[in-house]
Amino acid sequence: MTDALHAIHTVETGGGVLRLDGRPLPLDSGASLHGVEIAYKTYGRLNADRSNAILICHALTGDQHVASPHPASGKPGWWSQAVGPGRPIDPDRYFIICSNVLGGCMGSTGPSSNDPATGRPYGLSFPIITIADMVRAQAQLVTALGVETLFAVVGGSMGGMQALQWAVDYPERLFSTVCIASASRHSAQNIAFHEVGRQAIMADPEWGGGDYLKLGQRPEKGLSVARMAAHITYLSEPALQRKFGRELQKDGLSWGFDADFQVESYLRHQGTSFVDRFDANAYLYITRAMDYFDIAGSYGGVLAQAFIKARQVRFCVLSFTSDWLYPTTESRNVVRALNAAGARASFLEIESDKGHDAFLLDEPVMAQALNGFLDAAADARGLV
């Protein structure tokens, strides 16, 4: 830890890019990455005993801009509902860290980054990464920020996977964990949806075998279709029906293949706006990392065994009734394994018809649950 702490003076308060100039970052695949950079944002101040740090882990298409405007779209931070003054994760109380994951495209090293060995974008020469690799890079960032033990790691969806991985790999550096709308491994259905998206990208002639950046082109159509397909899984039938139903864009049918229905127009907008802020190869790599995720896989398939060393960590697991991407059964499996391991776990299934994306929206019950859990954990840790 001494070498990493030596880098603390090079870290920019409020955010920046940390370059891991020490040893190469080892990956689960057996490969390693040199000169890894991790882009991050921080909010609030670290207290005197460095005990109030919360790491927020983002989902598949998120980034480090959790509570501040996105530089590409200008939209508010992706989790401003939960992070901010007066919110459950309050920068007036906590030192909040959020980084772009390894393999991402918002400043952290990923397939669109330049390979130090060639000076050109990695493309498909970038090694396959895992959720554990993402967490390994985050751990070095947290250390460089002067934090030895995190008060909490919080995440939803893929962020929840990272939160669970933190508890398994670094239980001694963690006081509490919040896992929202997530799972301990990817289901066959989720892998199937991801494969549809990846094939859409790779079928785009502009993809160029993954070398589109070198060729000066972008597989926008393929990435747009991948986003459209994925976005359907984030919603629920009641939400789609309430928001769009079968309402038409204009009076009457076009008798063609324009976007006659409002839901079609909505999905097309989601796809076209997505390509302005995301990299196609990053989408391939991050979805593959999610597909490979299986915490119990390294523990003989017994999930409880994975959590044995995390018995001192406090867990909060939240799910939503209408989330069919990561249904409540997945969260219950995690809670049962935590109980079997002897860990302290709070669990709540939240009534909502908004689908998987409910964790990103204004859900008062979720806010109350986050507040209650973090307040109790803060009292237990002696935070004022």
Stockholm file with secondary structure:
# STOCKHOLM 1.0

chainA/1-384         MTDALHAIHTVETGGGVLRLDGRPLPLDSGASLHGVEIAYKTYGRLNADRSNAILICHALTGDQHVASPHPASGKPGWWSQAVGPGRPIDPDRYFIICSNVLGGCMGSTGPSSNDPATGRPYGLSFPIITIADMVRAQAQLVTALGVETLFAVVGGSMGGMQALQWAVDYPERLFSTVCIASASRHSAQNIAFHEVGRQAIMADPEWGGGDYLKLGQRPEKGLSVARMAAHITYLSEPALQRKFGRELQKDGLSWGFDADFQVESYLRHQGTSFVDRFDANAYLYITRAMDYFDIAGSYGGVLAQAFIKARQVRFCVLSFTSDWLYPTTESRNVVRALNAAGARASFLEIESDKGHDAFLLDEPVMAQALNGFLDAAADARGLV
#=GR chainA/1-384 SS CHHHHTTGGGSCTTEEEEEECSSCEECTTSCEESSEEEEEEEESCCCTTSCCEEEEECCTTCCSCSSSCCTTTCCCCTTTTTBSTTSSBCTTTCEEEEECCTTCSSSSSCTTSBCTTTSSBCGGGSCCCCHHHHHHHHHHHHHHTTCSSBSEEEEETHHHHHHHHHHHHCGGGBSEEEEESCCSBCCHHHHHHHHHHHHHHHHSGGGGGGTHHHHTCCCHHHHHHHHHHHHHHHSCHHHHHHHTTTCBSSSSCCSSSSCCBHHHHHHHHHHHHHTTTCCHHHHHHHHHHHHHCBGGGGGTTCHHHHTGGGTTSEEEEEEETTCSSSCHHHHHHHHHHHHHHTCEEEEEEECCSSCGGGGGSCCHHHHHHHHHHHHHHHHHHTCC
#=GC SS_cons         CHHHHTTGGGSCTTEEEEEECSSCEECTTSCEESSEEEEEEEESCCCTTSCCEEEEECCTTCCSCSSSCCTTTCCCCTTTTTBSTTSSBCTTTCEEEEECCTTCSSSSSCTTSBCTTTSSBCGGGSCCCCHHHHHHHHHHHHHHTTCSSBSEEEEETHHHHHHHHHHHHCGGGBSEEEEESCCSBCCHHHHHHHHHHHHHHHHSGGGGGGTHHHHTCCCHHHHHHHHHHHHHHHSCHHHHHHHTTTCBSSSSCCSSSSCCBHHHHHHHHHHHHHTTTCCHHHHHHHHHHHHHCBGGGGGTTCHHHHTGGGTTSEEEEEEETTCSSSCHHHHHHHHHHHHHHTCEEEEEEECCSSCGGGGGSCCHHHHHHHHHHHHHHHHHHTCC
//
